[in-house]
Structures are given as structure tokens and as C-alpha cells.
Amino acid sequence: MDIQTGQIIRSSSPMECLEKQLSCPICLDMFTKPVVILPCQHNLCRGCANDLYDAQNPYHYSGGIFRCPNCRFEVVLDRHGVYGLQRNLLVENIIDIYKQQQESSPEPLLKPKSSAEPTCQEHEDEKINIYCITCQVPTCSMCKVFGVHKDCEVSPLQNVYQNQKTELSNAMEMLMTGNSSLQAVMSQLEDTCKAIEDNGQLQKESLDEQFDLLYAILQEKKAQLIEKINQEKENKVTHLHSLAQKYTEQLQRGTKLVETAIQTMDRTSVAEFLITARELITKVKEAAESSLVQKPESDFEKMDHFTLVTDHIEAILANMDFGAEDDEEDEDVEKEEEEEGGEYISSP
């Protein structure tokens, strides 16, 4: 009998001992082929050995070491890792025979151990049959009569069992209700997160469209203003070119007339000079009177009147924000109310 648990210890059957010998110390289940044997003669599933090796060698260097989980023997591996360990074909064959025997047997070879009723630690031969309400522990009748619980309030196990089972059921129901509420809140949070993602994406697309529209308006207005500048520039340049053409032709006529006058004055015959002099004098005077040129107006070349004042627009763009229109409307309403209030106060 086990003194601590009060349970009767039975000798293990040969098949139980065999199954224990065929159990992996890592996964605690029967060996899974392939089975590898370590230099210390202990066996492991190769998959479990590989997991153990990876856990102790996280950087996966070529080769390495790990310790046997049974005896802590240090196993040195070559560059093949656990795949370089020798397979234990004998153990693998025994496992196959054991499984075949289990499949052919009408009843399982290993029967579950019958659970014995617990006994009192103070009185090994007494079963636990009462519950100490004062100390909140199960005990035996001998402890109530002669032992440490003789002055305590006790109750039959069945009564306490039903009460605590009911209390546990109620607590579980409350916990399950709370879990359901948490699950509902979590679902709501997930739905809210998805709605936020969707709404955020919609607002981003709307913002892109609004800025694209503003950019298109600015581009159109820019093209219109540039057209105005180009139109006036062409008008002024055309006007100056026409004046230059006019004055060039006038200069050419004046130069030719001067040459003719010089040739006439160089003639030696007085009669010949007088024949053409009067007409030539008239032409020269007319040319001299018409040589008064029309100069462009002062600052004719300036284009300063096309300067664009954008300070107020820049301020609006700099202060652009979400809901700004609503804030401006609220400020306008407040100003109107203040003005109306002032009028009411000033009126007799």
C-alpha cells in the first residue's frame, strides 16, 4: 500500500513493462519509427531527437551536440545531425510485433487500473467518509472522534459534494455567460475594426478625388491666366514690330531722299538745280515733318499688373483640415448672435 495515497500498489504485468520500455522519454508515447539509438544505449524517436536537437541548436550549425533526456549524456553529432545516428532495428521489430499482438488480441493487453477509494493519511485503514466544514478538507470518522478534527464541524461527504458541485456548476454557468459576453464583444470589436478599415479606405479615396479636383481647377485656372499673359505679350510685341517696320520704311525713304538732295546740290548747272530744287525742297520738308516718331508709353514693357496675389488662398490651404467648414459655420453663427445681441442692447 502507498502510504501517501492509500492506494494498493500492484505488480506490473510483463506487457505493461514492455510498453514502458517501448515508450519515448520525450513524447511519452510508444516509439515512432524510425527509432535511433544513442551512444549511451538509450532510444529516441528520430523526430523527437530532431526536435530536441533543434531546440538546443537554434542556429542550425553543421553538426552539434545535445544531451540524452534519460542520463544527460552529451551526444556529439556529425554534419548529418540526428540523421547520422544509427537506427535500432531490433526495437522497431519489437514494436511491430507488439502492435500485431494488440490487434489480434480480443481484449486490450493493458487493462486500466481500478481506482481505489482514498484513505486517511492519519489512519491508513480508514476511508475518507466525512468533510470537515471548519477546515474545509475531507477526513475520516476516526479524525473526528480522536484526531485533529474532534472539535470541528463536520458533514457527510454526499451533502458537501452536492453543495460544492452545485456551486461549481453555478460558477461555471457564470463563467460561460461571461465568456459568451466576451465573445460577443470580441466579435463586435472585429466588426468595428473591419468597418474602420473600410471607412478609412473610403475616406482616403474621397480625399484623393477632392485633391484631384482641386488640382484640376488650379491647372485650368493656371492655363487661363497664362493665356492672358501670352495674349498681352503678343499684342505688345506685335505693336512694337509694326512700329519698327514703319520706321524702317520711313528711314529708308529719308535716306534715299537725302542721297537725291546731295546729288542735286552737287550739280554745276544752276538752271538744272533750280528745275528740281523746288519739288525736292517740298519733299525734304515733308519727310522732316513726318520724322517725328511715336515712342511707346512709359513702362510699356512692364507686366506687373499680372502679379497674382495668393496669400489668402495659401492661408486657406495651409489651414485646410477635416471639419473646418463646420467650425467656420459655427464661428459665423456665433458672430451673428453676438452682433444681434449688441443690437438688442444698443436699442432704447
MARNUMI-819293 format. One line per field, with one value per residue: x, y, z of N, C-alpha, C in turn; residue number from 1. Coordinates in pm, whole numbers. Example, Ala and Ser with C-alpha at 12.3 -4.5 7.8 and 13.67 -1.06 7.14 Angstrom:
residues 2
n.c1: 1319|1285;
n.c2: -569|-225;
n.c3: 780|708;
ca.c1: 1230|1367;
ca.c2: -450|-106;
ca.c3: 780|714;
c.c1: 1320|1290;
c.c2: -330|3;
c.c3: 780|787;
seq: 1|2;
//
This chain:
residues 348
n.c1: 85|47|163|124|-90|-272|-342|-351|-64|0|174|341|235|389|345|284|525|676|558|626|901|911|847|890|1109|1067|828|662|501|450|736|795|859|1129|1345|1610|1926|2119|2464|2478|2316|2045|1716|1541|1264|1328|1220|1155|1413|1525|1372|1455|1726|1710|1601|1811|2007|1966|2066|2131|2385|2638|2657|2688|2569|2371|2191|2121|1791|1745|1981|2142|2367|2617|2564|2739|2709|2757|2801|2566|2371|2094|2024|2244|2267|2254|2005|1778|1699|1614|1446|1249|1142|1040|840|665|585|459|245|105|29|-141|-348|-446|-536|-831|-904|-786|-437|-342|-497|-704|-612|-783|-943|-886|-1066|-985|-786|-747|-476|-380|-498|-452|-611|-864|-1131|-1190|-1466|-1616|-1662|-1477|-1610|-1515|-1233|-1233|-1164|-1162|-1202|-1165|-1378|-1245|-1067|-1244|-1340|-1114|-903|-746|-965|-1164|-1298|-1420|-1667|-1849|-1963|-2163|-2005|-2154|-2344|-2186|-2061|-2274|-2345|-2107|-2074|-2301|-2240|-2006|-2113|-2281|-2089|-1948|-2148|-2180|-1926|-1928|-2133|-2011|-1798|-1938|-2036|-1793|-1707|-1903|-1846|-1586|-1640|-1789|-1592|-1416|-1582|-1614|-1351|-1313|-1505|-1394|-1159|-1269|-1418|-1213|-1063|-1251|-1272|-1013|-1004|-1203|-1081|-860|-993|-1104|-873|-762|-957|-927|-667|-708|-874|-696|-501|-651|-721|-465|-384|-564|-485|-221|-273|-385|-162|12|-139|-146|127|189|35|160|422|370|268|498|667|533|560|838|873|739|895|1134|1084|1028|1273|1429|1317|1375|1654|1708|1603|1773|2009|1937|1905|2165|2294|2167|2249|2512|2529|2654|2530|2332|2075|1976|1970|1779|1554|1476|1488|1278|1068|1212|1281|1031|961|1165|1108|855|926|1092|914|750|918|899|881|661|685|686|467|555|696|594|686|652|499|372|112|6|61|-10|-198|-184|-193|-411|-533|-330|-322|-573|-541|-330|-452|-636|-841|-1000|-1346|-1333|-1505|-1741|-1656|-1608|-1868|-1987|-1845|-1930|-2202|-2184|-2071|-2279|-2479|-2361|-2352|-2625|-2705|-2566|-2702|-2953|-2896|-2806|-3031|-3298;
n.c2: -120|223|473|748|792|599|393|65|-93|-255|-522|-476|-595|-816|-718|-456|-365|-405|-221|13|8|48|309|647|879|1145|1225|1059|864|556|445|605|502|613|462|576|493|603|685|629|413|453|493|686|847|938|1176|1310|1333|1501|1732|1793|1839|2064|2250|2285|2375|2640|2785|2612|2501|2317|1985|1939|1930|1753|1668|1352|1278|1096|1011|1233|1223|1353|1392|1383|1511|1455|1618|1534|1550|1441|1251|1109|928|588|355|170|-123|-353|-271|-147|-371|-513|-336|-355|-625|-611|-437|-589|-804|-673|-596|-847|-954|-1025|-870|-570|-560|-417|-339|-89|57|-12|233|286|366|666|682|780|989|996|780|489|271|364|482|785|956|1166|1526|1801|2089|2312|2315|2281|2045|1704|1415|1139|929|858|1068|1265|1165|1101|1245|1534|1677|1670|1873|2013|2122|1894|1723|1499|1345|1333|1536|1771|1730|1752|2021|2163|2081|2191|2460|2483|2432|2653|2856|2785|2829|3104|3179|3082|3239|3487|3440|3413|3671|3805|3691|3791|4063|4062|3979|4198|4392|4304|4336|4613|4697|4611|4770|5020|5000|4976|5218|5401|5352|5431|5706|5788|5744|5927|6163|6166|6203|6459|6619|6574|6701|6967|7010|6987|7210|7417|7377|7433|7702|7810|7769|7944|8198|8209|8217|8473|8632|8561|8657|8937|8986|8909|9098|9341|9298|9262|9514|9674|9562|9636|9914|9933|9831|10025|10253|10173|10160|10431|10544|10438|10571|10836|10832|10775|11004|11200|11126|11184|11462|11542|11470|11647|11895|11882|11933|12131|12303|12579|12620|12363|12281|12453|12372|12130|12183|12311|12119|11916|12036|12062|11789|11712|11873|11775|11511|11561|11670|11451|11280|11276|11054|10810|10726|10434|10411|10514|10266|10071|9817|9673|9412|9396|9410|9164|9024|8775|8758|8549|8510|8486|8259|8072|8073|7963|7707|7617|7603|7411|7147|6855|6888|7162|7338|7311|7419|7684|7760|7745|7948|8168|8169|8223|8481|8620|8593|8737|8991|9039|9038|9263|9461|9444|9529|9792|9917|10144;
n.c3: 0|-80|124|108|-76|-11|-175|-312|-424|-716|-870|-1177|-1496|-1739|-2003|-1953|-1854|-2084|-2259|-2128|-2162|-2433|-2472|-2566|-2411|-2452|-2602|-2459|-2562|-2743|-2925|-3237|-3558|-3770|-3520|-3324|-3184|-2916|-2830|-2559|-2534|-2504|-2640|-2890|-3058|-3392|-3489|-3247|-3142|-3331|-3289|-3028|-3077|-3248|-3069|-2889|-3054|-3199|-3416|-3613|-3685|-3868|-3770|-3412|-3066|-2822|-2520|-2375|-2282|-2079|-1933|-1944|-2096|-2310|-2642|-2936|-3256|-3607|-3929|-4045|-3854|-3654|-3832|-3878|-3677|-3560|-3659|-3453|-3527|-3401|-3189|-3342|-3474|-3254|-3174|-3392|-3367|-3119|-3170|-3357|-3194|-3020|-3195|-3271|-3033|-2845|-2627|-2480|-2406|-2197|-1910|-1768|-1459|-1162|-976|-644|-343|-174|127|472|568|827|951|822|758|746|555|372|474|568|581|683|781|909|866|596|454|337|549|790|1001|1233|1273|1348|1590|1752|1653|1496|1419|1605|1743|1542|1301|1115|817|617|333|95|117|119|-120|-306|-258|-321|-581|-695|-650|-800|-1053|-1080|-1075|-1305|-1493|-1468|-1552|-1815|-1917|-1892|-2067|-2306|-2330|-2356|-2594|-2766|-2746|-2848|-3111|-3191|-3169|-3369|-3593|-3578|-3616|-3881|-4005|-3955|-4103|-4363|-4382|-4346|-4580|-4774|-4712|-4767|-5043|-5120|-5037|-5206|-5451|-5407|-5383|-5633|-5787|-5696|-5786|-6061|-6103|-6035|-6231|-6462|-6414|-6405|-6671|-6799|-6696|-6786|-7056|-7078|-7014|-7226|-7442|-7406|-7414|-7679|-7814|-7745|-7838|-8110|-8175|-8132|-8323|-8557|-8545|-8563|-8821|-8967|-8910|-9016|-9291|-9328|-9264|-9465|-9689|-9619|-9620|-9885|-9999|-9896|-10021|-10286|-10267|-10208|-10443|-10617|-10524|-10585|-10853|-11126|-11291|-11273|-11367|-11406|-11136|-11028|-11160|-11041|-10774|-10621|-10602|-10475|-10234|-10118|-10078|-9901|-9676|-9608|-9545|-9327|-9144|-9099|-8967|-8695|-8447|-8297|-7980|-7759|-7474|-7139|-6927|-7085|-7131|-6901|-6703|-6467|-6376|-6398|-6174|-5938|-5652|-5388|-5120|-4936|-5035|-4999|-4722|-4666|-4777|-4618|-4371|-4413|-4311|-4167|-4121|-4105|-4233|-4090|-3847|-3927|-3995|-3744|-3614|-3765|-3700|-3426|-3436|-3566|-3371|-3161|-3280|-3317|-3048|-2956|-3098|-2984|-2723|-2764|-2857|-2766;
ca.c1: 0|117|127|81|-218|-362|-381|-277|30|1|292|315|235|501|312|296|669|722|512|707|1033|897|796|991|1114|1036|685|594|421|530|830|752|971|1246|1396|1756|1992|2225|2586|2455|2229|1904|1650|1451|1209|1416|1154|1173|1554|1548|1315|1544|1848|1678|1580|1940|2093|1873|2127|2144|2521|2668|2692|2635|2555|2255|2203|2021|1693|1742|2102|2214|2492|2635|2572|2804|2658|2837|2733|2435|2277|2033|2013|2367|2258|2221|1869|1767|1604|1557|1334|1143|1076|962|720|574|528|370|122|31|-30|-254|-457|-503|-591|-971|-913|-660|-339|-323|-625|-690|-603|-904|-914|-929|-1112|-874|-789|-697|-332|-351|-545|-436|-715|-993|-1164|-1239|-1611|-1681|-1598|-1462|-1652|-1430|-1102|-1256|-1091|-1223|-1129|-1231|-1452|-1151|-1013|-1348|-1358|-992|-795|-734|-1092|-1267|-1373|-1464|-1799|-1834|-2085|-2143|-1941|-2252|-2406|-2088|-2039|-2382|-2338|-1993|-2100|-2396|-2167|-1917|-2196|-2322|-1972|-1920|-2250|-2145|-1807|-1968|-2207|-1910|-1724|-2026|-2036|-1663|-1706|-1985|-1771|-1475|-1696|-1823|-1466|-1367|-1667|-1583|-1220|-1332|-1577|-1298|-1072|-1345|-1449|-1088|-1029|-1344|-1237|-889|-1039|-1275|-982|-784|-1078|-1116|-747|-750|-1045|-861|-553|-760|-919|-576|-439|-733|-705|-329|-382|-635|-402|-107|-324|-397|-26|62|-215|-97|266|187|-18|263|533|322|262|635|720|472|625|973|862|701|1008|1238|1048|1043|1417|1480|1275|1451|1793|1710|1576|1896|2104|1894|1932|2310|2328|2116|2333|2645|2523|2720|2442|2233|1942|1932|1941|1654|1442|1432|1509|1154|1000|1293|1270|900|968|1253|1035|751|992|1142|798|698|1019|869|837|572|753|597|440|647|670|517|738|624|384|347|-30|-34|101|-123|-192|-237|-170|-532|-557|-230|-365|-684|-488|-249|-542|-734|-847|-1129|-1445|-1306|-1623|-1835|-1605|-1631|-2010|-2015|-1792|-2019|-2324|-2153|-2055|-2412|-2550|-2303|-2395|-2768|-2712|-2523|-2808|-3060|-2852|-2794|-3163|-3360;
ca.c2: 0|351|547|884|794|499|300|-61|-98|-386|-551|-452|-712|-814|-633|-317|-336|-395|-93|118|5|93|448|752|967|1284|1238|972|767|448|493|620|472|535|475|589|455|697|618|583|296|489|506|801|866|1030|1306|1375|1367|1618|1848|1824|1897|2199|2336|2315|2434|2723|2844|2503|2483|2181|1906|1995|1839|1763|1575|1247|1315|996|1008|1359|1200|1451|1324|1466|1477|1500|1714|1481|1572|1321|1152|1029|829|453|309|49|-208|-451|-207|-128|-501|-545|-252|-413|-748|-571|-383|-701|-879|-594|-602|-982|-990|-982|-768|-495|-623|-334|-301|29|31|24|340|255|481|722|659|890|987|970|645|427|173|432|555|922|945|1290|1650|1899|2221|2415|2318|2273|1932|1574|1339|1014|935|849|1202|1340|1114|1105|1318|1680|1739|1633|1992|2082|2090|1804|1695|1385|1380|1348|1669|1871|1704|1814|2167|2217|2055|2295|2587|2481|2445|2794|2935|2757|2896|3247|3194|3062|3359|3591|3408|3445|3816|3843|3651|3886|4189|4041|3982|4337|4464|4267|4404|4756|4715|4599|4889|5130|4982|5008|5361|5474|5340|5516|5846|5813|5757|6053|6271|6169|6264|6603|6686|6570|6806|7095|7020|7014|7350|7501|7364|7506|7846|7844|7779|8066|8315|8209|8262|8620|8689|8542|8742|9076|8987|8907|9227|9445|9270|9289|9660|9726|9519|9719|10046|9918|9818|10157|10345|10125|10209|10578|10571|10410|10682|10957|10814|10789|11146|11274|11099|11259|11605|11563|11466|11769|12007|11870|11970|12260|12390|12646|12601|12226|12275|12523|12299|12022|12224|12340|11994|11842|12103|12025|11650|11703|11930|11679|11398|11606|11684|11318|11202|11275|10917|10784|10636|10360|10476|10482|10136|9988|9680|9607|9321|9377|9400|9023|8959|8704|8760|8419|8495|8438|8120|7991|8059|7868|7574|7577|7573|7310|7033|6789|6955|7305|7410|7315|7514|7818|7789|7772|8081|8268|8174|8293|8623|8676|8605|8848|9116|9060|9074|9402|9549|9448|9608|9934|9974|10203;
ca.c3: 0|-84|245|73|-145|44|-279|-314|-536|-779|-953|-1318|-1581|-1836|-2117|-1908|-1850|-2223|-2315|-2068|-2226|-2572|-2471|-2587|-2293|-2487|-2630|-2364|-2635|-2799|-3026|-3376|-3647|-3730|-3384|-3325|-3059|-2881|-2781|-2421|-2549|-2490|-2769|-2909|-3192|-3462|-3493|-3117|-3131|-3416|-3219|-2917|-3134|-3296|-2953|-2827|-3158|-3278|-3536|-3711|-3737|-3913|-3653|-3289|-2954|-2734|-2409|-2365|-2180|-1972|-1849|-1964|-2169|-2416|-2771|-3037|-3389|-3721|-4016|-4082|-3746|-3598|-3938|-3876|-3569|-3606|-3630|-3371|-3599|-3308|-3121|-3440|-3495|-3134|-3178|-3491|-3308|-3009|-3228|-3417|-3084|-2969|-3291|-3275|-2903|-2834|-2524|-2470|-2320|-2079|-1853|-1683|-1317|-1088|-881|-507|-268|-93|272|555|587|969|982|691|731|745|432|389|464|615|536|791|730|971|799|453|398|365|651|828|1127|1344|1297|1418|1726|1831|1587|1496|1382|1704|1783|1420|1247|1001|742|527|205|-11|126|73|-263|-382|-246|-397|-723|-739|-651|-916|-1174|-1091|-1114|-1446|-1574|-1471|-1637|-1954|-1957|-1915|-2190|-2418|-2344|-2411|-2735|-2840|-2753|-2941|-3247|-3220|-3192|-3502|-3693|-3574|-3682|-4026|-4050|-3953|-4220|-4484|-4383|-4370|-4721|-4848|-4691|-4840|-5185|-5136|-5025|-5332|-5554|-5381|-5417|-5779|-5839|-5670|-5875|-6196|-6106|-6038|-6363|-6558|-6389|-6446|-6817|-6837|-6664|-6878|-7186|-7072|-7022|-7362|-7533|-7397|-7461|-7825|-7862|-7730|-7929|-8247|-8191|-8146|-8453|-8662|-8539|-8616|-8966|-9021|-8900|-9109|-9425|-9329|-9265|-9600|-9779|-9584|-9663|-10030|-10031|-9866|-10130|-10404|-10243|-10219|-10586|-10682|-10481|-10648|-10995|-11152|-11367|-11186|-11425|-11374|-10993|-10998|-11216|-10946|-10634|-10550|-10571|-10380|-10104|-10061|-10031|-9783|-9562|-9567|-9480|-9198|-9053|-9065|-8894|-8551|-8421|-8184|-7887|-7669|-7347|-7031|-6863|-7177|-7128|-6774|-6697|-6323|-6344|-6399|-6049|-5876|-5505|-5342|-4975|-4868|-5077|-4931|-4582|-4663|-4800|-4503|-4259|-4453|-4220|-4166|-4039|-4096|-4278|-3979|-3749|-3978|-3983|-3602|-3583|-3827|-3620|-3302|-3466|-3592|-3245|-3087|-3342|-3283|-2908|-2945|-3148|-2884|-2608|-2801|-2889|-2646;
c.c1: 88|71|72|-58|-318|-406|-291|-193|33|128|253|321|351|471|320|443|725|682|593|844|1027|843|911|993|1081|887|599|495|513|616|764|872|1001|1291|1548|1808|2109|2350|2571|2359|2082|1846|1558|1385|1300|1354|1170|1318|1585|1492|1403|1672|1824|1661|1712|2039|2009|1932|2159|2285|2539|2718|2628|2625|2419|2267|2089|1921|1685|1860|2186|2350|2499|2660|2629|2760|2754|2754|2596|2330|2222|2017|2140|2369|2211|2077|1874|1658|1540|1435|1218|1068|990|832|618|506|428|237|38|-39|-150|-373|-524|-567|-734|-989|-781|-566|-319|-458|-607|-691|-731|-868|-971|-974|-999|-895|-724|-546|-294|-388|-554|-550|-854|-1013|-1212|-1389|-1686|-1601|-1595|-1495|-1563|-1297|-1113|-1173|-1171|-1138|-1207|-1299|-1359|-1089|-1115|-1360|-1232|-886|-808|-866|-1203|-1351|-1430|-1606|-1781|-1969|-2058|-2086|-2044|-2316|-2312|-2062|-2147|-2375|-2225|-2010|-2196|-2325|-2074|-1996|-2242|-2207|-1937|-2022|-2222|-2025|-1843|-2048|-2110|-1831|-1807|-2030|-1904|-1654|-1787|-1912|-1655|-1524|-1731|-1698|-1409|-1449|-1636|-1450|-1234|-1405|-1484|-1206|-1144|-1373|-1324|-1047|-1120|-1308|-1107|-917|-1112|-1179|-898|-865|-1089|-988|-722|-837|-982|-743|-598|-807|-800|-508|-517|-718|-566|-321|-451|-550|-281|-151|-339|-260|28|-9|-164|47|270|136|89|378|493|315|401|696|662|533|766|971|830|819|1123|1210|1065|1190|1476|1442|1353|1593|1804|1689|1699|1999|2068|1925|2081|2352|2284|2205|2470|2643|2582|2629|2335|2094|1888|1893|1805|1534|1387|1434|1377|1082|1077|1284|1139|903|1053|1183|928|811|1042|1028|744|798|998|806|746|639|651|579|542|600|584|558|702|498|343|199|-81|13|-20|-102|-260|-221|-293|-562|-458|-268|-479|-633|-407|-337|-647|-727|-987|-1225|-1425|-1427|-1725|-1790|-1630|-1778|-2047|-1965|-1881|-2148|-2299|-2137|-2191|-2490|-2496|-2348|-2541|-2784|-2670|-2630|-2920|-3022|-2851|-2930|-3227|-3473;
c.c2: 124|434|683|885|695|397|177|-66|-240|-402|-537|-582|-703|-721|-486|-276|-320|-262|23|124|57|236|546|844|1112|1303|1153|877|656|502|499|596|593|566|479|553|550|622|568|466|326|517|628|789|964|1169|1381|1417|1491|1745|1890|1890|2040|2296|2376|2375|2522|2777|2740|2498|2339|2102|1966|1890|1855|1654|1474|1283|1214|1010|1134|1338|1297|1378|1421|1419|1526|1593|1664|1503|1441|1213|1067|927|694|418|180|-38|-311|-392|-187|-258|-540|-464|-310|-538|-712|-519|-493|-783|-806|-602|-739|-1023|-942|-873|-692|-560|-546|-291|-179|-10|75|125|302|381|534|696|776|879|956|828|567|331|235|505|696|921|1066|1410|1748|2037|2331|2427|2309|2163|1804|1495|1212|1029|930|985|1287|1296|1135|1202|1470|1749|1710|1752|2068|2040|2007|1782|1574|1431|1409|1486|1777|1856|1771|1965|2225|2191|2159|2431|2596|2496|2589|2882|2913|2827|3044|3270|3180|3181|3474|3568|3441|3595|3865|3809|3748|4019|4177|4043|4124|4419|4432|4335|4553|4784|4708|4721|5009|5122|5024|5158|5444|5470|5428|5663|5882|5831|5888|6171|6282|6235|6415|6676|6682|6679|6944|7116|7050|7158|7443|7495|7442|7657|7892|7861|7906|8190|8323|8256|8414|8686|8678|8635|8886|9085|8991|9040|9336|9424|9298|9439|9719|9684|9602|9859|10038|9906|9952|10252|10301|10175|10361|10617|10547|10524|10808|10949|10832|10935|11232|11251|11179|11408|11634|11564|11593|11888|12001|11907|12112|12358|12445|12618|12461|12216|12336|12447|12198|12066|12240|12208|11914|11903|12065|11883|11638|11759|11833|11560|11436|11618|11546|11231|11203|11140|10911|10679|10559|10434|10433|10353|10046|9841|9604|9521|9296|9361|9256|8949|8901|8704|8634|8401|8436|8293|8026|7968|7958|7726|7524|7537|7468|7190|6973|6863|7104|7387|7421|7415|7657|7856|7820|7910|8190|8282|8250|8442|8688|8693|8719|8981|9144|9099|9216|9498|9559|9534|9756|9997|10028|10115;
c.c3: 0|35|211|13|-88|-58|-275|-440|-590|-860|-1100|-1396|-1680|-1954|-2079|-1903|-1991|-2284|-2257|-2132|-2370|-2582|-2485|-2465|-2323|-2510|-2538|-2431|-2685|-2913|-3164|-3466|-3736|-3588|-3390|-3187|-3036|-2836|-2638|-2417|-2519|-2628|-2770|-3046|-3265|-3474|-3363|-3099|-3214|-3351|-3102|-2966|-3182|-3180|-2889|-2925|-3248|-3406|-3642|-3773|-3783|-3794|-3529|-3182|-2892|-2629|-2411|-2256|-2064|-1877|-1861|-2031|-2287|-2549|-2873|-3175|-3496|-3808|-4061|-3973|-3693|-3704|-3949|-3765|-3624|-3567|-3548|-3434|-3507|-3237|-3218|-3467|-3375|-3132|-3276|-3434|-3200|-3064|-3292|-3308|-3026|-3063|-3293|-3144|-2893|-2729|-2520|-2371|-2191|-2029|-1765|-1537|-1249|-981|-746|-437|-180|56|344|572|731|1008|852|656|723|613|465|367|517|567|652|734|785|896|648|387|424|464|683|964|1247|1376|1373|1564|1810|1776|1595|1467|1484|1748|1662|1383|1121|935|654|392|97|-8|74|-76|-348|-377|-331|-546|-779|-749|-771|-1046|-1193|-1134|-1260|-1536|-1584|-1562|-1784|-2005|-1984|-2041|-2313|-2441|-2404|-2559|-2819|-2856|-2852|-3086|-3288|-3248|-3330|-3611|-3697|-3641|-3833|-4081|-4055|-4074|-4349|-4493|-4407|-4516|-4807|-4835|-4763|-4989|-5211|-5129|-5152|-5444|-5534|-5418|-5568|-5843|-5817|-5764|-6018|-6209|-6114|-6174|-6469|-6541|-6429|-6598|-6864|-6812|-6755|-7016|-7189|-7085|-7165|-7461|-7529|-7444|-7614|-7881|-7855|-7827|-8073|-8274|-8211|-8279|-8567|-8663|-8598|-8768|-9032|-9022|-8990|-9251|-9435|-9334|-9403|-9697|-9749|-9631|-9814|-10073|-10004|-9976|-10256|-10389|-10257|-10366|-10657|-10648|-10545|-10796|-11014|-11224|-11276|-11238|-11389|-11225|-10963|-11054|-11115|-10801|-10561|-10509|-10466|-10240|-10037|-10005|-9904|-9661|-9512|-9495|-9341|-9097|-9009|-8988|-8743|-8516|-8298|-8093|-7803|-7536|-7243|-6961|-6951|-7170|-7000|-6784|-6552|-6290|-6352|-6273|-5978|-5724|-5453|-5191|-4905|-4908|-5010|-4786|-4571|-4682|-4681|-4385|-4295|-4360|-4226|-4072|-4026|-4136|-4166|-3874|-3795|-3968|-3839|-3563|-3643|-3746|-3491|-3326|-3490|-3462|-3161|-3144|-3310|-3138|-2884|-2991|-3045|-2765|-2641|-2829|-2761|-2597;
seq: 1|2|3|4|5|6|7|8|9|10|11|12|13|14|15|16|17|18|19|20|21|22|23|24|25|26|27|28|29|30|31|32|33|34|35|36|37|38|39|40|41|42|43|44|45|46|47|48|49|50|51|52|53|54|55|56|57|58|59|60|61|62|63|64|65|66|67|68|69|70|71|72|73|74|75|76|77|78|79|80|81|82|83|84|85|86|87|88|89|90|91|92|93|94|95|96|97|98|99|100|101|102|103|104|105|106|107|108|109|110|111|112|113|114|115|116|117|118|119|120|121|122|123|124|125|126|127|128|129|130|131|132|133|134|135|136|137|138|139|140|141|142|143|144|145|146|147|148|149|150|151|152|153|154|155|156|157|158|159|160|161|162|163|164|165|166|167|168|169|170|171|172|173|174|175|176|177|178|179|180|181|182|183|184|185|186|187|188|189|190|191|192|193|194|195|196|197|198|199|200|201|202|203|204|205|206|207|208|209|210|211|212|213|214|215|216|217|218|219|220|221|222|223|224|225|226|227|228|229|230|231|232|233|234|235|236|237|238|239|240|241|242|243|244|245|246|247|248|249|250|251|252|253|254|255|256|257|258|259|260|261|262|263|264|265|266|267|268|269|270|271|272|273|274|275|276|277|278|279|280|281|282|283|284|285|286|287|288|289|290|291|292|293|294|295|296|297|298|299|300|301|302|303|304|305|306|307|308|309|310|311|312|313|314|315|316|317|318|319|320|321|322|323|324|325|326|327|328|329|330|331|332|333|334|335|336|337|338|339|340|341|342|343|344|345|346|347|348;
//
